Amino acid sequence: MFIPYLQQMFLLYSLFISIAWLLLIAYLLINFRKIKQLNVQPISNKEPALVIIIAVRNEEDDLAAALQSVCNIKYANYRILVVNDRSTDRTADILKDFTFRYKQLTVTTITELPDGWLGKNNALYQGYLNSTEEWILFTDADIVFHPDAINKAIGYAIRHRLDHLAISPDTRSRSVVLNSVLATFYLMLMLYMRPWNAKNPKSKASVGIGAFNLVKRDAYEKAGTHTAIKLRPDDDLKLGNLIKSAGLRQDILSGRQYICLEWYKNLQQFINGLMKNSFSVADYKLGIAILQAVAVLICIALPIPIMLIGGCGYIFILPTLILLGQVTYMIMVPANKWWYALMIPFAGFLMAYIILKAAILTIKQGGIYWRDSFYSLATLKGKV
């Protein structure tokens, strides 16, 4: 009795997960088409006052290239405000050189971190306090901009009467393995965020991207500014959520070829980076983190391996169909390669590992280290 029951459960699981994957791929490919491309937007003749706020801390490796691109953008009415948050490397020297060469760039230096703030969130907020422009672009210190990127983005936001525009960057790594893992990571992230629904006022979906969060000053203030999320490692996502919750208008564009960065240089950097903020997505609740990890294992990592190992006869058709669907997805999503589909189980196991280890490590050490500062769990949960 027990063996036939397990076989029946295995068959039901195989059928369910196969149908779910095929529907999921169709859902993603259909909705990806709803996200417009930045590079096809027209040049705008409207250029309202804009401040580009960049928080930096020990960014000597990537800062010069990023600043050079932002200093060369084609936009008449803007300035760059770099907030140097307690850097101890050559960041200050690089900034000094750029301020000498580019009059539109100014630097604000932070020497002490106030209590109750994550460093980056405080730096971005201090940038806001030191600005008066109508539009604010929060971006990172490793982003390379096409000269027309800002003009096209502002023009799109004005034409569509947006309060907030996020742009997904063209993210590539020098590591081939990491690129294949990122393809699965972004698939999961898109399902979590559903960014194509961010512009729908009836949807709870919201979008926020650290590489490019363009927001009107009055909308940023109405949403509560970074003071409302001062202890959130996922500040970019939470800023988008605040703006949507305030009833304001937001949208997303794809920045392919126009806004680029190398997020992490190798797989180990990726793992270390996500370790710092993965537990925050579960609101620092172990039970939720465990459920997230189990869901990733059941839905992402295990389906094809389990069916290949435990299946027989016509069951082998199902993992073949899933794999064909995944290959189709990778081919149709720009910059991916077809064989990234073969890495989906590995990426699923890796993401489950990161989710669980981040939760266990945070609980074990009683908090997280962020930019060389320690924050207790009680502080992160707002209990102190």
BATI-147772 format. One line per field, with one value per residue (C-alpha): residue in one letter; chain; x, y, z. Coordinates in Angstrom, 1 decimal, m for minus. Layout:
REM BATI-147772
r <- [A / ...] .
c <- [A / ...] .
xx <- [X / ...] .
yy <- [Y / ...] .
zz <- [Z / ...] .
END
This chain:
REM BATI-147772
r <- [M / F / I / P / Y / L / Q / Q / M / F / L / L / Y / S / L / F / I / S / I / A / W / L / L / L / I / A / Y / L / L / I / N / F / R / K / I / K / Q / L / N / V / Q / P / I / S / N / K / E / P / A / L / V / I / I / I / A / V / R / N / E / E / D / D / L / A / A / A / L / Q / S / V / C / N / I / K / Y / A / N / Y / R / I / L / V / V / N / D / R / S / T / D / R / T / A / D / I / L / K / D / F / T / F / R / Y / K / Q / L / T / V / T / T / I / T / E / L / P / D / G / W / L / G / K / N / N / A / L / Y / Q / G / Y / L / N / S / T / E / E / W / I / L / F / T / D / A / D / I / V / F / H / P / D / A / I / N / K / A / I / G / Y / A / I / R / H / R / L / D / H / L / A / I / S / P / D / T / R / S / R / S / V / V / L / N / S / V / L / A / T / F / Y / L / M / L / M / L / Y / M / R / P / W / N / A / K / N / P / K / S / K / A / S / V / G / I / G / A / F / N / L / V / K / R / D / A / Y / E / K / A / G / T / H / T / A / I / K / L / R / P / D / D / D / L / K / L / G / N / L / I / K / S / A / G / L / R / Q / D / I / L / S / G / R / Q / Y / I / C / L / E / W / Y / K / N / L / Q / Q / F / I / N / G / L / M / K / N / S / F / S / V / A / D / Y / K / L / G / I / A / I / L / Q / A / V / A / V / L / I / C / I / A / L / P / I / P / I / M / L / I / G / G / C / G / Y / I / F / I / L / P / T / L / I / L / L / G / Q / V / T / Y / M / I / M / V / P / A / N / K / W / W / Y / A / L / M / I / P / F / A / G / F / L / M / A / Y / I / I / L / K / A / A / I / L / T / I / K / Q / G / G / I / Y / W / R / D / S / F / Y / S / L / A / T / L / K / G / K / V] .
c <- [A / A / A / A / A / A / A / A / A / A / A / A / A / A / A / A / A / A / A / A / A / A / A / A / A / A / A / A / A / A / A / A / A / A / A / A / A / A / A / A / A / A / A / A / A / A / A / A / A / A / A / A / A / A / A / A / A / A / A / A / A / A / A / A / A / A / A / A / A / A / A / A / A / A / A / A / A / A / A / A / A / A / A / A / A / A / A / A / A / A / A / A / A / A / A / A / A / A / A / A / A / A / A / A / A / A / A / A / A / A / A / A / A / A / A / A / A / A / A / A / A / A / A / A / A / A / A / A / A / A / A / A / A / A / A / A / A / A / A / A / A / A / A / A / A / A / A / A / A / A / A / A / A / A / A / A / A / A / A / A / A / A / A / A / A / A / A / A / A / A / A / A / A / A / A / A / A / A / A / A / A / A / A / A / A / A / A / A / A / A / A / A / A / A / A / A / A / A / A / A / A / A / A / A / A / A / A / A / A / A / A / A / A / A / A / A / A / A / A / A / A / A / A / A / A / A / A / A / A / A / A / A / A / A / A / A / A / A / A / A / A / A / A / A / A / A / A / A / A / A / A / A / A / A / A / A / A / A / A / A / A / A / A / A / A / A / A / A / A / A / A / A / A / A / A / A / A / A / A / A / A / A / A / A / A / A / A / A / A / A / A / A / A / A / A / A / A / A / A / A / A / A / A / A / A / A / A / A / A / A / A / A / A / A / A / A / A / A / A / A / A / A / A / A / A / A / A / A / A / A / A / A / A / A / A / A / A / A / A / A / A / A / A / A / A / A / A / A / A / A / A / A / A / A / A / A / A / A / A / A / A / A / A / A / A / A / A / A / A / A / A / A / A / A / A / A / A / A / A / A / A / A / A / A] .
xx <- [0.0 / 2.7 / 4.8 / 1.9 / 0.8 / 4.3 / 4.3 / 0.9 / 2.2 / 5.3 / 3.2 / 0.9 / 3.9 / 5.6 / 2.4 / 1.7 / 5.2 / 5.6 / 2.3 / 3.3 / 6.7 / 5.2 / 2.5 / 5.2 / 7.4 / 4.5 / 3.4 / 6.9 / 7.5 / 4.1 / 4.6 / 8.2 / 6.9 / 4.9 / 8.2 / 9.3 / 12.9 / 14.7 / 16.9 / 13.9 / 12.4 / 12.7 / 15.0 / 13.1 / 13.3 / 12.2 / 15.0 / 13.7 / 16.2 / 17.7 / 20.1 / 21.9 / 22.7 / 25.4 / 26.3 / 29.9 / 32.0 / 35.3 / 34.5 / 37.9 / 37.7 / 34.6 / 34.0 / 36.1 / 34.4 / 30.9 / 31.6 / 33.1 / 29.9 / 27.6 / 29.6 / 29.3 / 25.5 / 23.7 / 21.4 / 21.6 / 20.0 / 21.6 / 24.2 / 25.9 / 26.0 / 28.3 / 28.0 / 31.2 / 30.3 / 33.4 / 35.6 / 39.0 / 40.5 / 41.3 / 37.7 / 38.3 / 41.2 / 39.2 / 36.3 / 38.8 / 40.1 / 36.6 / 35.4 / 38.4 / 37.5 / 33.7 / 31.9 / 28.5 / 29.9 / 30.0 / 30.8 / 29.3 / 31.4 / 30.0 / 32.4 / 30.0 / 27.0 / 24.0 / 22.3 / 19.5 / 20.6 / 22.2 / 25.1 / 23.9 / 20.3 / 21.7 / 24.0 / 21.2 / 19.0 / 21.8 / 22.1 / 18.4 / 18.8 / 21.6 / 19.6 / 16.6 / 16.0 / 12.6 / 13.8 / 16.1 / 17.9 / 19.2 / 21.9 / 25.0 / 28.7 / 29.2 / 26.7 / 27.8 / 25.3 / 24.8 / 25.0 / 21.3 / 20.0 / 19.0 / 17.3 / 15.2 / 14.2 / 13.1 / 11.2 / 9.4 / 8.5 / 7.1 / 5.1 / 3.5 / 3.1 / 5.1 / 6.2 / 8.8 / 10.6 / 12.8 / 15.1 / 16.5 / 20.2 / 22.0 / 23.8 / 26.7 / 29.6 / 33.0 / 32.2 / 30.4 / 29.0 / 27.7 / 26.0 / 24.1 / 23.1 / 22.0 / 19.5 / 17.7 / 18.0 / 16.3 / 13.6 / 12.8 / 13.1 / 10.6 / 8.1 / 8.5 / 8.3 / 5.9 / 7.3 / 5.1 / 2.1 / 3.8 / 2.1 / m1.3 / m2.9 / m5.1 / m2.2 / m0.1 / 3.0 / 5.7 / 9.2 / 12.4 / 15.9 / 19.1 / 20.8 / 18.1 / 15.4 / 14.2 / 11.6 / 10.0 / 11.0 / 7.4 / 6.6 / 9.7 / 8.7 / 5.1 / 6.3 / 8.3 / 11.8 / 14.6 / 13.7 / 10.8 / 13.3 / 16.5 / 17.3 / 16.3 / 19.1 / 16.7 / 16.1 / 15.6 / 12.7 / 11.2 / 11.4 / 9.4 / 6.9 / 6.6 / 5.9 / 3.3 / 1.6 / 1.3 / m0.9 / 1.8 / 2.4 / 5.4 / 6.7 / 9.7 / 11.8 / 14.5 / 17.9 / 19.5 / 22.6 / 21.9 / 22.4 / 25.1 / 27.0 / 29.0 / 27.0 / 29.4 / 32.7 / 32.3 / 30.0 / 31.5 / 30.9 / 27.3 / 26.8 / 28.5 / 26.4 / 23.1 / 24.0 / 23.7 / 20.1 / 18.3 / 16.9 / 15.3 / 13.1 / 11.6 / 11.2 / 13.8 / 11.4 / 13.0 / 9.7 / 9.2 / 12.8 / 12.4 / 9.3 / 11.0 / 13.9 / 11.6 / 9.6 / 12.7 / 13.8 / 10.5 / 9.8 / 13.2 / 16.0 / 14.4 / 11.8 / 14.1 / 16.6 / 13.9 / 12.0 / 15.1 / 16.2 / 12.9 / 10.9 / 10.3 / 8.5 / 6.5 / 7.4 / 10.7 / 8.7 / 7.8 / 11.4 / 12.1 / 9.1 / 10.3 / 13.8 / 12.6 / 10.4 / 13.4 / 15.6 / 13.0 / 12.8 / 16.6 / 16.7 / 13.9 / 15.2 / 18.0 / 21.6 / 20.9 / 22.3 / 20.3 / 22.5 / 21.7 / 18.6 / 20.8 / 22.0 / 18.5 / 18.6 / 22.1 / 21.0 / 17.9 / 20.0 / 22.3 / 19.5 / 17.9 / 21.4 / 21.8 / 18.3 / 18.8 / 22.4 / 21.6 / 18.8 / 20.9 / 24.0 / 21.9 / 20.3 / 23.5 / 25.4 / 22.4 / 22.3 / 24.1 / 27.2 / 26.6 / 29.4 / 31.5 / 28.8 / 26.9 / 23.1 / 21.3 / 18.2 / 16.3 / 17.4 / 16.5 / 13.1 / 12.5 / 12.2 / 14.9] .
yy <- [0.0 / 2.5 / 2.1 / 2.6 / 5.6 / 7.2 / 6.4 / 8.1 / 11.1 / 11.3 / 11.2 / 14.0 / 16.1 / 15.5 / 16.4 / 19.5 / 20.9 / 20.3 / 22.1 / 24.9 / 25.4 / 25.6 / 28.1 / 30.0 / 30.4 / 31.5 / 34.0 / 35.5 / 35.8 / 37.4 / 39.9 / 40.7 / 42.2 / 44.7 / 46.3 / 48.9 / 49.6 / 52.7 / 52.8 / 53.2 / 56.2 / 59.6 / 62.4 / 64.9 / 68.6 / 69.0 / 68.9 / 69.8 / 70.3 / 67.0 / 65.9 / 62.5 / 61.2 / 58.5 / 57.0 / 55.7 / 53.7 / 52.3 / 52.2 / 52.7 / 49.8 / 51.0 / 54.6 / 56.4 / 54.6 / 55.2 / 58.9 / 59.4 / 58.2 / 60.2 / 63.4 / 62.9 / 62.5 / 64.7 / 66.7 / 70.4 / 70.9 / 68.5 / 68.1 / 65.2 / 64.9 / 62.2 / 61.3 / 59.8 / 57.6 / 57.0 / 55.6 / 54.5 / 53.6 / 55.9 / 56.9 / 60.4 / 61.0 / 59.9 / 62.3 / 65.2 / 64.7 / 64.6 / 67.7 / 69.6 / 68.6 / 68.7 / 71.7 / 69.9 / 67.4 / 68.1 / 65.9 / 65.6 / 63.7 / 61.7 / 61.0 / 59.4 / 57.1 / 58.2 / 55.6 / 53.6 / 54.0 / 51.7 / 53.5 / 53.6 / 54.7 / 57.5 / 58.6 / 58.7 / 60.6 / 63.1 / 63.6 / 64.5 / 67.0 / 68.7 / 69.1 / 71.1 / 69.8 / 68.8 / 65.3 / 63.0 / 60.0 / 57.6 / 55.4 / 53.3 / 53.9 / 51.2 / 52.2 / 53.1 / 55.3 / 55.9 / 59.6 / 59.8 / 57.5 / 60.3 / 62.4 / 59.5 / 58.4 / 61.9 / 62.3 / 59.0 / 59.9 / 63.3 / 62.0 / 59.3 / 61.6 / 59.3 / 60.0 / 57.2 / 55.4 / 52.4 / 51.1 / 47.5 / 47.6 / 45.5 / 43.3 / 41.0 / 39.4 / 38.4 / 35.0 / 32.7 / 30.6 / 33.6 / 34.8 / 31.5 / 31.7 / 35.3 / 34.3 / 32.1 / 34.7 / 37.3 / 34.8 / 34.4 / 38.1 / 38.9 / 36.5 / 38.1 / 41.7 / 41.4 / 44.7 / 44.9 / 45.4 / 48.3 / 50.9 / 49.4 / 51.3 / 48.4 / 46.0 / 45.6 / 45.0 / 47.6 / 48.1 / 49.6 / 49.2 / 50.5 / 51.1 / 53.6 / 55.0 / 58.2 / 60.0 / 63.4 / 65.3 / 65.8 / 62.1 / 61.0 / 63.2 / 62.0 / 58.4 / 59.1 / 59.4 / 57.0 / 57.7 / 55.2 / 52.5 / 53.5 / 50.0 / 48.0 / 46.4 / 46.0 / 49.8 / 50.0 / 47.5 / 49.1 / 52.6 / 51.4 / 49.8 / 53.0 / 55.0 / 52.6 / 52.4 / 56.2 / 56.0 / 57.5 / 56.5 / 54.3 / 52.3 / 50.4 / 50.4 / 47.9 / 49.7 / 47.1 / 48.7 / 52.0 / 51.4 / 48.8 / 47.4 / 44.4 / 43.6 / 40.9 / 39.7 / 36.0 / 33.5 / 33.9 / 37.7 / 37.0 / 34.6 / 36.9 / 39.9 / 38.1 / 36.8 / 40.3 / 41.0 / 37.8 / 37.4 / 40.8 / 39.6 / 37.2 / 40.1 / 38.4 / 35.5 / 32.0 / 30.3 / 32.4 / 31.9 / 28.1 / 28.2 / 30.3 / 27.8 / 24.8 / 26.5 / 27.2 / 23.5 / 22.1 / 24.4 / 25.3 / 23.0 / 19.5 / 19.0 / 17.9 / 15.9 / 14.1 / 13.1 / 11.9 / 9.9 / 8.5 / 8.5 / 5.7 / 5.2 / 8.2 / 10.2 / 11.0 / 13.1 / 15.6 / 16.8 / 17.0 / 19.3 / 21.4 / 21.7 / 22.6 / 25.3 / 26.6 / 26.6 / 28.6 / 31.1 / 31.6 / 32.0 / 34.6 / 36.7 / 39.0 / 38.4 / 34.9 / 31.8 / 28.6 / 26.5 / 28.7 / 26.5 / 23.6 / 25.6 / 26.2 / 23.3 / 24.3 / 27.9 / 26.7 / 24.7 / 27.7 / 30.2 / 27.8 / 27.5 / 31.3 / 31.8 / 29.3 / 30.2 / 33.9 / 33.3 / 30.9 / 33.2 / 36.3 / 34.6 / 33.0 / 36.3 / 38.2 / 40.6 / 41.6 / 43.4 / 46.1 / 48.4 / 47.5 / 48.3 / 45.7 / 45.9 / 43.7 / 41.8 / 43.8 / 47.0 / 45.7 / 44.6 / 48.1 / 46.8 / 49.2] .
zz <- [0.0 / 1.0 / m2.2 / m4.6 / m2.6 / m3.0 / m6.7 / m7.0 / m5.1 / m7.3 / m10.4 / m9.2 / m8.2 / m11.6 / m13.5 / m11.3 / m11.4 / m15.1 / m16.0 / m13.5 / m15.1 / m18.6 / m17.5 / m15.6 / m18.6 / m20.8 / m18.0 / m17.8 / m21.5 / m22.1 / m19.3 / m20.1 / m23.4 / m21.3 / m20.0 / m22.5 / m23.5 / m22.5 / m25.6 / m28.0 / m26.0 / m27.8 / m26.8 / m24.7 / m24.9 / m21.3 / m18.8 / m15.3 / m12.5 / m11.5 / m8.8 / m9.1 / m5.6 / m5.3 / m2.0 / m1.9 / 0.5 / m0.5 / m4.2 / m5.7 / m8.1 / m10.0 / m9.1 / m11.7 / m14.7 / m13.2 / m12.5 / m15.9 / m17.5 / m15.3 / m15.9 / m19.6 / m19.8 / m22.3 / m19.9 / m19.4 / m16.0 / m13.6 / m10.9 / m9.2 / m5.5 / m4.2 / m0.5 / 0.7 / 3.6 / 5.8 / 3.0 / 4.0 / 0.5 / m2.4 / m2.9 / m1.5 / m3.9 / m6.9 / m5.9 / m5.4 / m8.9 / m10.4 / m8.5 / m9.9 / m13.5 / m13.4 / m11.9 / m11.8 / m9.2 / m5.5 / m2.6 / 0.9 / 3.4 / 6.3 / 9.1 / 11.7 / 11.3 / 13.3 / 15.5 / 14.0 / 10.3 / 7.8 / 6.2 / 2.6 / 3.6 / 5.7 / 2.9 / 0.4 / 2.8 / 3.5 / m0.2 / m0.3 / 2.6 / 0.6 / m2.5 / m3.7 / m7.3 / m8.5 / m9.5 / m7.6 / m9.1 / m6.5 / m8.1 / m7.2 / m7.6 / m10.1 / m12.8 / m16.3 / m18.1 / m21.8 / m22.5 / m23.5 / m20.7 / m18.2 / m20.9 / m22.2 / m18.7 / m17.6 / m20.8 / m20.3 / m16.7 / m17.7 / m20.7 / m18.5 / m15.5 / m13.2 / m9.7 / m9.7 / m12.5 / m11.9 / m14.7 / m14.6 / m15.5 / m18.0 / m15.5 / m16.6 / m14.8 / m16.0 / m14.5 / m16.9 / m14.1 / m12.2 / m15.4 / m15.6 / m12.0 / m12.4 / m15.1 / m12.6 / m9.8 / m12.0 / m13.0 / m9.3 / m8.6 / m11.4 / m10.0 / m6.6 / m7.8 / m10.8 / m12.0 / m15.1 / m12.7 / m10.8 / m13.0 / m12.3 / m9.4 / m8.6 / m8.2 / m5.0 / m7.1 / m6.8 / m8.1 / m6.8 / m8.2 / m6.5 / m9.8 / m11.0 / m8.7 / m10.3 / m8.1 / m7.9 / m4.7 / m3.5 / m4.1 / m2.2 / 0.7 / 0.6 / 0.7 / 3.9 / 2.5 / 3.7 / 7.3 / 6.9 / 5.8 / 7.5 / 8.7 / 5.6 / 3.7 / 0.8 / 0.7 / m3.1 / m3.1 / 0.0 / m1.4 / m4.4 / m2.0 / 0.0 / m3.2 / m4.4 / m1.0 / m1.0 / m4.0 / m6.4 / m10.0 / m10.8 / m13.8 / m15.0 / m18.1 / m19.3 / m19.4 / m21.7 / m23.4 / m21.7 / m18.0 / m17.2 / m14.3 / m13.1 / m10.0 / m8.7 / m10.2 / m9.2 / m7.6 / m4.1 / m4.1 / m5.1 / m2.2 / 0.3 / m1.0 / m0.7 / 2.8 / 4.1 / 3.0 / 2.2 / 5.7 / 5.5 / 2.7 / 5.3 / 7.7 / 9.9 / 10.7 / 10.6 / 9.7 / 6.6 / 5.6 / 5.9 / 3.8 / 1.2 / 1.0 / 0.8 / m2.0 / m4.0 / m3.6 / m4.5 / m7.4 / m8.8 / m7.8 / m7.5 / m10.3 / m13.1 / m11.0 / m9.1 / m12.2 / m14.0 / m11.0 / m9.8 / m13.0 / m15.5 / m18.8 / m19.9 / m16.8 / m18.6 / m21.0 / m18.3 / m17.4 / m21.1 / m21.6 / m18.6 / m20.0 / m23.5 / m21.9 / m19.8 / m22.9 / m24.8 / m21.9 / m21.9 / m25.7 / m25.7 / m22.8 / m24.1 / m23.0 / m21.8 / m23.4 / m24.0 / m21.8 / m18.7 / m18.5 / m17.6 / m14.5 / m13.1 / m10.6 / m9.4 / m9.0 / m7.1 / m4.7 / m4.3 / m3.6 / m1.0 / 0.7 / 0.7 / 2.2 / 5.0 / 5.8 / 5.9 / 8.4 / 10.6 / 10.5 / 11.3 / 14.2 / 15.5 / 15.5 / 16.7 / 13.7 / 10.5 / 9.5 / 7.0 / 5.7 / 8.7 / 11.3 / 13.3 / 13.7 / 16.2 / 15.3 / 17.8 / 16.1 / 12.7 / 13.8 / 15.3 / 18.9 / 20.3] .
END
